[in-house]
Amino acid sequence: MGKTAADEKILSYNDVVLRQIDLDILSGPYYLNDRIIEFYFSYLSSCHELCDVFLVPPSIAFWIINSPDVEGLKDFVEPLKLLEKELVIFPVNDNVDVSLAGGGNHWSLLAYERNANVFVHHDSNHGMNGMQARKLFRAIVGYIGDSDVASNAKYVECTDSPLQMNGYDCGVYVTAIGRAICSWYKSSEKKNNTQDLWFSAVKEQVTPSAVTEMRMEILRLIRSLMEKK
């Protein structure tokens, strides 16, 4: 079967290959796929140039959640060098079928901040992905530090996360919240001891109108990068 126009490769950015269908998804009111989220996370990483921040690609986060092999997971996670990171951001998907690439119906975000030793789950649909986020937390917590760090790490379900206004913008909320957290991390607002962390920044920056604009912003960014190629 030949390739369709939707499969046409339009941009290679770092390790991410985008296709025409990704532009179509961004142009319409559609659920974001993992490629778009991986692209934007890669873009954020390039913009901020912070060696102690890691925005985890969706495929890696998915494998960590669903890996059936504990020893295999160790070999998979250790090269990520999470011990060297102060801030780690994971996209969380509700797909539980490892044989179905790009499955699932909902995205959320789990962020780890080392100074506070806390994992915070932001879900734009009232904690819908809470079970998957906790599963990720349990799978990864042993790799973030020594046994004391791991045993004292906390999991927090952010009950004040911005909520989506429709059934398709969850992935855009993940990109918007990820950007707000990274901006907070670089800013003077970040303090060594605070319980607020990035919560105020997320609440101020991630509004329904900002999310609508975010979708168009990512689309414009991709088109701009295409013109430079």
Salt bridges, closest charged atoms under 4 A:
ASP22 OD2 - ARG35 NE 2.92
ASP123 OD1 - HIS106 NE2 2.64
GLU157 OE2 - HIS121 ND1 2.76
ASP160 OD2 - LYS203 NZ 3.12
ASP169 OD1 - ARG215 NH2 2.80
GLU213 OE2 - ARG220 NH2 2.29
GLU217 OE2 - ARG179 NH1 2.66
